[in-house]
Amino acid sequence: MTTTWHERMTGWHKSSHTHWEENACVEVGTDGTLVGIRDTKQRELPAEVRPVLVVSAPGFTALLTHLSR
């Protein structure tokens, strides 16, 4: 059986920058070296098909730095 990103990543939590009025929520999890980003609205999908954007931890930090400009 293949481990999904949802199982591999731990500590999934909603972003502190969630936009509640538009239901634009993302969750973030990590395995220590990689960061997973997924759409909260898709929680009903099976883990095998629920998309997860996976980036390196330094890449995620760079993304957040760029977005905060």
PyMOL Python script that loads the backbone (N, CA, C, O; Angstrom):
from pymol import cmd

cmd.read_pdbstr("""\
ATOM      1  N   MET A   1       0.838  -1.176   0.000  1.00  0.00           N
ATOM      2  CA  MET A   1       0.000   0.000   0.000  1.00  0.00           C
ATOM      3  C   MET A   1       0.888   1.246   0.000  1.00  0.00           C
ATOM      4  O   MET A   1       1.859   1.328   0.752  1.00  0.00           O
ATOM      5  N   THR A   2       0.547   2.201  -0.841  1.00  0.00           N
ATOM      6  CA  THR A   2       1.294   3.446  -0.955  1.00  0.00           C
ATOM      7  C   THR A   2       0.815   4.446   0.084  1.00  0.00           C
ATOM      8  O   THR A   2      -0.386   4.609   0.299  1.00  0.00           O
ATOM      9  N   THR A   3       1.762   5.112   0.721  1.00  0.00           N
ATOM     10  CA  THR A   3       1.426   6.158   1.682  1.00  0.00           C
ATOM     11  C   THR A   3       1.082   7.434   0.923  1.00  0.00           C
ATOM     12  O   THR A   3       1.820   7.845   0.028  1.00  0.00           O
ATOM     13  N   THR A   4      -0.034   8.057   1.279  1.00  0.00           N
ATOM     14  CA  THR A   4      -0.415   9.313   0.631  1.00  0.00           C
ATOM     15  C   THR A   4       0.290  10.481   1.327  1.00  0.00           C
ATOM     16  O   THR A   4       0.788  10.350   2.445  1.00  0.00           O
ATOM     17  N   TRP A   5       0.319  11.627   0.636  1.00  0.00           N
ATOM     18  CA  TRP A   5       0.899  12.827   1.248  1.00  0.00           C
ATOM     19  C   TRP A   5       0.146  13.201   2.514  1.00  0.00           C
ATOM     20  O   TRP A   5       0.741  13.721   3.458  1.00  0.00           O
ATOM     21  N   HIS A   6      -1.163  12.940   2.544  1.00  0.00           N
ATOM     22  CA  HIS A   6      -1.971  13.294   3.712  1.00  0.00           C
ATOM     23  C   HIS A   6      -1.532  12.495   4.933  1.00  0.00           C
ATOM     24  O   HIS A   6      -1.587  12.990   6.058  1.00  0.00           O
ATOM     25  N   GLU A   7      -1.095  11.254   4.706  1.00  0.00           N
ATOM     26  CA  GLU A   7      -0.617  10.411   5.805  1.00  0.00           C
ATOM     27  C   GLU A   7       0.835  10.734   6.162  1.00  0.00           C
ATOM     28  O   GLU A   7       1.219  10.700   7.331  1.00  0.00           O
ATOM     29  N   ARG A   8       1.627  11.044   5.152  1.00  0.00           N
ATOM     30  CA  ARG A   8       3.049  11.315   5.368  1.00  0.00           C
ATOM     31  C   ARG A   8       3.271  12.631   6.116  1.00  0.00           C
ATOM     32  O   ARG A   8       4.143  12.726   6.980  1.00  0.00           O
ATOM     33  N   MET A   9       2.479  13.633   5.778  1.00  0.00           N
ATOM     34  CA  MET A   9       2.605  14.933   6.426  1.00  0.00           C
ATOM     35  C   MET A   9       1.876  14.907   7.767  1.00  0.00           C
ATOM     36  O   MET A   9       0.856  14.233   7.909  1.00  0.00           O
ATOM     37  N   THR A  10       2.392  15.631   8.737  1.00  0.00           N
ATOM     38  CA  THR A  10       1.740  15.699  10.048  1.00  0.00           C
ATOM     39  C   THR A  10       1.489  17.153  10.414  1.00  0.00           C
ATOM     40  O   THR A  10       2.001  18.071   9.773  1.00  0.00           O
ATOM     41  N   GLY A  11       0.700  17.339  11.441  1.00  0.00           N
ATOM     42  CA  GLY A  11       0.440  18.679  11.949  1.00  0.00           C
ATOM     43  C   GLY A  11      -0.411  19.528  11.029  1.00  0.00           C
ATOM     44  O   GLY A  11      -0.302  20.754  11.047  1.00  0.00           O
ATOM     45  N   TRP A  12      -1.270  18.893  10.211  1.00  0.00           N
ATOM     46  CA  TRP A  12      -2.119  19.672   9.302  1.00  0.00           C
ATOM     47  C   TRP A  12      -2.926  20.688  10.092  1.00  0.00           C
ATOM     48  O   TRP A  12      -3.563  20.345  11.089  1.00  0.00           O
ATOM     49  N   HIS A  13      -2.900  21.936   9.647  1.00  0.00           N
ATOM     50  CA  HIS A  13      -3.669  22.994  10.301  1.00  0.00           C
ATOM     51  C   HIS A  13      -4.043  24.052   9.273  1.00  0.00           C
ATOM     52  O   HIS A  13      -3.377  24.206   8.249  1.00  0.00           O
ATOM     53  N   LYS A  14      -5.115  24.775   9.559  1.00  0.00           N
ATOM     54  CA  LYS A  14      -5.545  25.850   8.667  1.00  0.00           C
ATOM     55  C   LYS A  14      -4.563  27.007   8.743  1.00  0.00           C
ATOM     56  O   LYS A  14      -4.043  27.332   9.811  1.00  0.00           O
ATOM     57  N   SER A  15      -4.323  27.612   7.613  1.00  0.00           N
ATOM     58  CA  SER A  15      -3.445  28.773   7.551  1.00  0.00           C
ATOM     59  C   SER A  15      -3.987  29.895   8.423  1.00  0.00           C
ATOM     60  O   SER A  15      -5.199  30.069   8.541  1.00  0.00           O
ATOM     61  N   SER A  16      -3.098  30.639   9.021  1.00  0.00           N
ATOM     62  CA  SER A  16      -3.520  31.791   9.822  1.00  0.00           C
ATOM     63  C   SER A  16      -4.005  32.939   8.939  1.00  0.00           C
ATOM     64  O   SER A  16      -4.554  33.916   9.446  1.00  0.00           O
ATOM     65  N   HIS A  17      -3.810  32.832   7.638  1.00  0.00           N
ATOM     66  CA  HIS A  17      -4.240  33.869   6.693  1.00  0.00           C
ATOM     67  C   HIS A  17      -5.476  33.432   5.909  1.00  0.00           C
ATOM     68  O   HIS A  17      -5.696  33.889   4.788  1.00  0.00           O
ATOM     69  N   THR A  18      -6.271  32.558   6.489  1.00  0.00           N
ATOM     70  CA  THR A  18      -7.489  32.085   5.842  1.00  0.00           C
ATOM     71  C   THR A  18      -8.461  33.241   5.640  1.00  0.00           C
ATOM     72  O   THR A  18      -8.623  34.091   6.515  1.00  0.00           O
ATOM     73  N   HIS A  19      -9.100  33.262   4.484  1.00  0.00           N
ATOM     74  CA  HIS A  19     -10.068  34.313   4.157  1.00  0.00           C
ATOM     75  C   HIS A  19     -11.467  33.719   4.332  1.00  0.00           C
ATOM     76  O   HIS A  19     -12.035  33.171   3.387  1.00  0.00           O
ATOM     77  N   TRP A  20     -12.012  33.828   5.529  1.00  0.00           N
ATOM     78  CA  TRP A  20     -13.263  33.164   5.895  1.00  0.00           C
ATOM     79  C   TRP A  20     -14.448  33.608   5.044  1.00  0.00           C
ATOM     80  O   TRP A  20     -15.297  32.783   4.708  1.00  0.00           O
ATOM     81  N   GLU A  21     -14.528  34.878   4.692  1.00  0.00           N
ATOM     82  CA  GLU A  21     -15.692  35.381   3.965  1.00  0.00           C
ATOM     83  C   GLU A  21     -15.857  34.714   2.601  1.00  0.00           C
ATOM     84  O   GLU A  21     -16.980  34.535   2.130  1.00  0.00           O
ATOM     85  N   GLU A  22     -14.766  34.354   1.977  1.00  0.00           N
ATOM     86  CA  GLU A  22     -14.830  33.729   0.662  1.00  0.00           C
ATOM     87  C   GLU A  22     -14.622  32.220   0.732  1.00  0.00           C
ATOM     88  O   GLU A  22     -14.515  31.564  -0.303  1.00  0.00           O
ATOM     89  N   ASN A  23     -14.563  31.670   1.928  1.00  0.00           N
ATOM     90  CA  ASN A  23     -14.327  30.248   2.117  1.00  0.00           C
ATOM     91  C   ASN A  23     -13.050  29.810   1.396  1.00  0.00           C
ATOM     92  O   ASN A  23     -13.004  28.730   0.806  1.00  0.00           O
ATOM     93  N   ALA A  24     -12.034  30.641   1.445  1.00  0.00           N
ATOM     94  CA  ALA A  24     -10.758  30.379   0.782  1.00  0.00           C
ATOM     95  C   ALA A  24      -9.755  29.908   1.825  1.00  0.00           C
ATOM     96  O   ALA A  24      -8.911  30.679   2.283  1.00  0.00           O
ATOM     97  N   CYS A  25      -9.855  28.645   2.193  1.00  0.00           N
ATOM     98  CA  CYS A  25      -9.024  28.104   3.264  1.00  0.00           C
ATOM     99  C   CYS A  25      -8.016  27.106   2.705  1.00  0.00           C
ATOM    100  O   CYS A  25      -8.346  26.299   1.837  1.00  0.00           O
ATOM    101  N   VAL A  26      -6.804  27.167   3.203  1.00  0.00           N
ATOM    102  CA  VAL A  26      -5.822  26.140   2.905  1.00  0.00           C
ATOM    103  C   VAL A  26      -5.296  25.583   4.217  1.00  0.00           C
ATOM    104  O   VAL A  26      -5.299  26.257   5.247  1.00  0.00           O
ATOM    105  N   GLU A  27      -4.845  24.337   4.153  1.00  0.00           N
ATOM    106  CA  GLU A  27      -4.227  23.676   5.293  1.00  0.00           C
ATOM    107  C   GLU A  27      -2.769  23.407   4.937  1.00  0.00           C
ATOM    108  O   GLU A  27      -2.428  23.193   3.774  1.00  0.00           O
ATOM    109  N   VAL A  28      -1.920  23.422   5.954  1.00  0.00           N
ATOM    110  CA  VAL A  28      -0.499  23.199   5.765  1.00  0.00           C
ATOM    111  C   VAL A  28      -0.064  22.078   6.695  1.00  0.00           C
ATOM    112  O   VAL A  28      -0.469  22.037   7.857  1.00  0.00           O
ATOM    113  N   GLY A  29       0.760  21.170   6.186  1.00  0.00           N
ATOM    114  CA  GLY A  29       1.341  20.095   6.978  1.00  0.00           C
ATOM    115  C   GLY A  29       2.787  19.907   6.577  1.00  0.00           C
ATOM    116  O   GLY A  29       3.217  20.434   5.550  1.00  0.00           O
ATOM    117  N   THR A  30       3.551  19.162   7.372  1.00  0.00           N
ATOM    118  CA  THR A  30       4.971  18.972   7.059  1.00  0.00           C
ATOM    119  C   THR A  30       5.441  17.582   7.460  1.00  0.00           C
ATOM    120  O   THR A  30       4.844  16.927   8.314  1.00  0.00           O
ATOM    121  N   ASP A  31       6.526  17.146   6.824  1.00  0.00           N
ATOM    122  CA  ASP A  31       7.183  15.919   7.259  1.00  0.00           C
ATOM    123  C   ASP A  31       8.592  16.220   7.754  1.00  0.00           C
ATOM    124  O   ASP A  31       9.392  15.308   7.960  1.00  0.00           O
ATOM    125  N   GLY A  32       8.889  17.490   7.941  1.00  0.00           N
ATOM    126  CA  GLY A  32      10.199  17.917   8.426  1.00  0.00           C
ATOM    127  C   GLY A  32      11.046  18.568   7.348  1.00  0.00           C
ATOM    128  O   GLY A  32      11.711  19.571   7.606  1.00  0.00           O
ATOM    129  N   THR A  33      11.031  18.009   6.140  1.00  0.00           N
ATOM    130  CA  THR A  33      11.811  18.588   5.049  1.00  0.00           C
ATOM    131  C   THR A  33      10.932  19.111   3.925  1.00  0.00           C
ATOM    132  O   THR A  33      11.368  19.934   3.119  1.00  0.00           O
ATOM    133  N   LEU A  34       9.705  18.635   3.872  1.00  0.00           N
ATOM    134  CA  LEU A  34       8.763  19.061   2.845  1.00  0.00           C
ATOM    135  C   LEU A  34       7.534  19.673   3.497  1.00  0.00           C
ATOM    136  O   LEU A  34       7.196  19.351   4.636  1.00  0.00           O
ATOM    137  N   VAL A  35       6.864  20.565   2.757  1.00  0.00           N
ATOM    138  CA  VAL A  35       5.635  21.192   3.243  1.00  0.00           C
ATOM    139  C   VAL A  35       4.530  20.880   2.247  1.00  0.00           C
ATOM    140  O   VAL A  35       4.713  21.031   1.039  1.00  0.00           O
ATOM    141  N   GLY A  36       3.380  20.442   2.758  1.00  0.00           N
ATOM    142  CA  GLY A  36       2.221  20.175   1.922  1.00  0.00           C
ATOM    143  C   GLY A  36       1.168  21.248   2.114  1.00  0.00           C
ATOM    144  O   GLY A  36       0.930  21.711   3.230  1.00  0.00           O
ATOM    145  N   ILE A  37       0.540  21.639   1.016  1.00  0.00           N
ATOM    146  CA  ILE A  37      -0.520  22.648   1.046  1.00  0.00           C
ATOM    147  C   ILE A  37      -1.731  22.033   0.359  1.00  0.00           C
ATOM    148  O   ILE A  37      -1.626  21.546  -0.767  1.00  0.00           O
ATOM    149  N   ARG A  38      -2.884  22.050   1.031  1.00  0.00           N
ATOM    150  CA  ARG A  38      -4.095  21.478   0.441  1.00  0.00           C
ATOM    151  C   ARG A  38      -5.298  22.369   0.701  1.00  0.00           C
ATOM    152  O   ARG A  38      -5.298  23.178   1.629  1.00  0.00           O
ATOM    153  N   ASP A  39      -6.326  22.212  -0.129  1.00  0.00           N
ATOM    154  CA  ASP A  39      -7.550  23.011  -0.052  1.00  0.00           C
ATOM    155  C   ASP A  39      -8.489  22.388   0.974  1.00  0.00           C
ATOM    156  O   ASP A  39      -8.842  21.214   0.859  1.00  0.00           O
ATOM    157  N   THR A  40      -8.890  23.153   1.962  1.00  0.00           N
ATOM    158  CA  THR A  40      -9.784  22.663   3.006  1.00  0.00           C
ATOM    159  C   THR A  40     -11.123  22.201   2.437  1.00  0.00           C
ATOM    160  O   THR A  40     -11.716  21.251   2.946  1.00  0.00           O
ATOM    161  N   LYS A  41     -11.606  22.868   1.381  1.00  0.00           N
ATOM    162  CA  LYS A  41     -12.915  22.535   0.806  1.00  0.00           C
ATOM    163  C   LYS A  41     -12.949  21.140   0.208  1.00  0.00           C
ATOM    164  O   LYS A  41     -14.036  20.614  -0.031  1.00  0.00           O
ATOM    165  N   GLN A  42     -11.804  20.521  -0.043  1.00  0.00           N
ATOM    166  CA  GLN A  42     -11.767  19.204  -0.670  1.00  0.00           C
ATOM    167  C   GLN A  42     -11.600  18.072   0.335  1.00  0.00           C
ATOM    168  O   GLN A  42     -11.213  16.966  -0.039  1.00  0.00           O
ATOM    169  N   ARG A  43     -11.886  18.334   1.601  1.00  0.00           N
ATOM    170  CA  ARG A  43     -11.654  17.324   2.639  1.00  0.00           C
ATOM    171  C   ARG A  43     -12.474  16.051   2.450  1.00  0.00           C
ATOM    172  O   ARG A  43     -12.105  15.001   2.977  1.00  0.00           O
ATOM    173  N   GLU A  44     -13.577  16.124   1.707  1.00  0.00           N
ATOM    174  CA  GLU A  44     -14.421  14.945   1.503  1.00  0.00           C
ATOM    175  C   GLU A  44     -13.862  13.997   0.452  1.00  0.00           C
ATOM    176  O   GLU A  44     -14.307  12.853   0.361  1.00  0.00           O
ATOM    177  N   LEU A  45     -12.889  14.453  -0.349  1.00  0.00           N
ATOM    178  CA  LEU A  45     -12.292  13.588  -1.367  1.00  0.00           C
ATOM    179  C   LEU A  45     -11.434  12.514  -0.703  1.00  0.00           C
ATOM    180  O   LEU A  45     -10.830  12.764   0.340  1.00  0.00           O
ATOM    181  N   PRO A  46     -11.376  11.321  -1.296  1.00  0.00           N
ATOM    182  CA  PRO A  46     -10.474  10.294  -0.770  1.00  0.00           C
ATOM    183  C   PRO A  46      -9.020  10.765  -0.844  1.00  0.00           C
ATOM    184  O   PRO A  46      -8.646  11.473  -1.779  1.00  0.00           O
ATOM    185  N   ALA A  47      -8.208  10.383   0.123  1.00  0.00           N
ATOM    186  CA  ALA A  47      -6.810  10.819   0.179  1.00  0.00           C
ATOM    187  C   ALA A  47      -6.048  10.482  -1.100  1.00  0.00           C
ATOM    188  O   ALA A  47      -5.125  11.203  -1.479  1.00  0.00           O
ATOM    189  N   GLU A  48      -6.430   9.388  -1.770  1.00  0.00           N
ATOM    190  CA  GLU A  48      -5.716   8.960  -2.973  1.00  0.00           C
ATOM    191  C   GLU A  48      -5.865   9.954  -4.122  1.00  0.00           C
ATOM    192  O   GLU A  48      -5.019   9.995  -5.015  1.00  0.00           O
ATOM    193  N   VAL A  49      -6.927  10.751  -4.106  1.00  0.00           N
ATOM    194  CA  VAL A  49      -7.163  11.684  -5.215  1.00  0.00           C
ATOM    195  C   VAL A  49      -7.169  13.150  -4.779  1.00  0.00           C
ATOM    196  O   VAL A  49      -7.208  14.040  -5.628  1.00  0.00           O
ATOM    197  N   ARG A  50      -7.131  13.413  -3.491  1.00  0.00           N
ATOM    198  CA  ARG A  50      -7.141  14.803  -3.011  1.00  0.00           C
ATOM    199  C   ARG A  50      -5.780  15.443  -3.293  1.00  0.00           C
ATOM    200  O   ARG A  50      -4.755  14.957  -2.814  1.00  0.00           O
ATOM    201  N   PRO A  51      -5.769  16.534  -4.071  1.00  0.00           N
ATOM    202  CA  PRO A  51      -4.484  17.127  -4.435  1.00  0.00           C
ATOM    203  C   PRO A  51      -3.770  17.801  -3.267  1.00  0.00           C
ATOM    204  O   PRO A  51      -4.386  18.421  -2.400  1.00  0.00           O
ATOM    205  N   VAL A  52      -2.451  17.654  -3.280  1.00  0.00           N
ATOM    206  CA  VAL A  52      -1.582  18.314  -2.301  1.00  0.00           C
ATOM    207  C   VAL A  52      -0.418  18.927  -3.082  1.00  0.00           C
ATOM    208  O   VAL A  52       0.254  18.238  -3.849  1.00  0.00           O
ATOM    209  N   LEU A  53      -0.189  20.215  -2.882  1.00  0.00           N
ATOM    210  CA  LEU A  53       0.983  20.873  -3.454  1.00  0.00           C
ATOM    211  C   LEU A  53       2.117  20.654  -2.464  1.00  0.00           C
ATOM    212  O   LEU A  53       2.014  21.059  -1.306  1.00  0.00           O
ATOM    213  N   VAL A  54       3.203  20.014  -2.908  1.00  0.00           N
ATOM    214  CA  VAL A  54       4.326  19.701  -2.017  1.00  0.00           C
ATOM    215  C   VAL A  54       5.548  20.493  -2.475  1.00  0.00           C
ATOM    216  O   VAL A  54       5.942  20.436  -3.639  1.00  0.00           O
ATOM    217  N   VAL A  55       6.137  21.230  -1.540  1.00  0.00           N
ATOM    218  CA  VAL A  55       7.340  22.021  -1.811  1.00  0.00           C
ATOM    219  C   VAL A  55       8.355  21.781  -0.700  1.00  0.00           C
ATOM    220  O   VAL A  55       8.004  21.313   0.384  1.00  0.00           O
ATOM    221  N   SER A  56       9.599  22.101  -0.974  1.00  0.00           N
ATOM    222  CA  SER A  56      10.627  21.990   0.069  1.00  0.00           C
ATOM    223  C   SER A  56      10.359  23.040   1.144  1.00  0.00           C
ATOM    224  O   SER A  56       9.724  24.061   0.878  1.00  0.00           O
ATOM    225  N   ALA A  57      10.842  22.788   2.346  1.00  0.00           N
ATOM    226  CA  ALA A  57      10.669  23.764   3.430  1.00  0.00           C
ATOM    227  C   ALA A  57      11.291  25.112   3.060  1.00  0.00           C
ATOM    228  O   ALA A  57      10.663  26.145   3.292  1.00  0.00           O
ATOM    229  N   PRO A  58      12.511  25.141   2.489  1.00  0.00           N
ATOM    230  CA  PRO A  58      13.059  26.443   2.076  1.00  0.00           C
ATOM    231  C   PRO A  58      12.227  27.101   0.966  1.00  0.00           C
ATOM    232  O   PRO A  58      12.093  28.324   0.932  1.00  0.00           O
ATOM    233  N   GLY A  59      11.674  26.291   0.065  1.00  0.00           N
ATOM    234  CA  GLY A  59      10.819  26.828  -0.987  1.00  0.00           C
ATOM    235  C   GLY A  59       9.551  27.447  -0.420  1.00  0.00           C
ATOM    236  O   GLY A  59       9.092  28.482  -0.903  1.00  0.00           O
ATOM    237  N   PHE A  60       8.983  26.814   0.607  1.00  0.00           N
ATOM    238  CA  PHE A  60       7.787  27.346   1.250  1.00  0.00           C
ATOM    239  C   PHE A  60       8.099  28.674   1.947  1.00  0.00           C
ATOM    240  O   PHE A  60       7.315  29.621   1.876  1.00  0.00           O
ATOM    241  N   THR A  61       9.242  28.730   2.614  1.00  0.00           N
ATOM    242  CA  THR A  61       9.663  29.981   3.259  1.00  0.00           C
ATOM    243  C   THR A  61       9.832  31.088   2.225  1.00  0.00           C
ATOM    244  O   THR A  61       9.420  32.226   2.449  1.00  0.00           O
ATOM    245  N   ALA A  62      10.438  30.749   1.096  1.00  0.00           N
ATOM    246  CA  ALA A  62      10.618  31.739   0.025  1.00  0.00           C
ATOM    247  C   ALA A  62       9.262  32.199  -0.518  1.00  0.00           C
ATOM    248  O   ALA A  62       9.075  33.383  -0.800  1.00  0.00           O
ATOM    249  N   LEU A  63       8.318  31.266  -0.665  1.00  0.00           N
ATOM    250  CA  LEU A  63       6.973  31.619  -1.128  1.00  0.00           C
ATOM    251  C   LEU A  63       6.309  32.602  -0.164  1.00  0.00           C
ATOM    252  O   LEU A  63       5.758  33.617  -0.590  1.00  0.00           O
ATOM    253  N   LEU A  64       6.361  32.302   1.126  1.00  0.00           N
ATOM    254  CA  LEU A  64       5.756  33.198   2.118  1.00  0.00           C
ATOM    255  C   LEU A  64       6.431  34.564   2.125  1.00  0.00           C
ATOM    256  O   LEU A  64       5.763  35.591   2.252  1.00  0.00           O
ATOM    257  N   THR A  65       7.738  34.576   1.991  1.00  0.00           N
ATOM    258  CA  THR A  65       8.471  35.850   1.947  1.00  0.00           C
ATOM    259  C   THR A  65       8.026  36.670   0.745  1.00  0.00           C
ATOM    260  O   THR A  65       7.786  37.872   0.858  1.00  0.00           O
ATOM    261  N   HIS A  66       7.918  36.017  -0.400  1.00  0.00           N
ATOM    262  CA  HIS A  66       7.494  36.714  -1.619  1.00  0.00           C
ATOM    263  C   HIS A  66       6.067  37.253  -1.485  1.00  0.00           C
ATOM    264  O   HIS A  66       5.788  38.382  -1.888  1.00  0.00           O
ATOM    265  N   LEU A  67       5.167  36.447  -0.918  1.00  0.00           N
ATOM    266  CA  LEU A  67       3.773  36.866  -0.781  1.00  0.00           C
ATOM    267  C   LEU A  67       3.588  37.994   0.234  1.00  0.00           C
ATOM    268  O   LEU A  67       2.612  38.740   0.155  1.00  0.00           O
ATOM    269  N   SER A  68       4.501  38.124   1.169  1.00  0.00           N
ATOM    270  CA  SER A  68       4.352  39.154   2.200  1.00  0.00           C
ATOM    271  C   SER A  68       4.891  40.516   1.754  1.00  0.00           C
ATOM    272  O   SER A  68       4.798  41.491   2.499  1.00  0.00           O
ATOM    273  N   ARG A  69       5.442  40.585   0.567  1.00  0.00           N
ATOM    274  CA  ARG A  69       5.975  41.871   0.061  1.00  0.00           C
ATOM    275  C   ARG A  69       4.870  42.803  -0.321  1.00  0.00           C
ATOM    276  O   ARG A  69       5.132  43.922  -0.763  1.00  0.00           O
TER     277      ARG A  69
END
""", "prot")
cmd.dss("prot")
cmd.show_as("cartoon", "prot")
cmd.util.cbc("prot")
cmd.orient("prot")
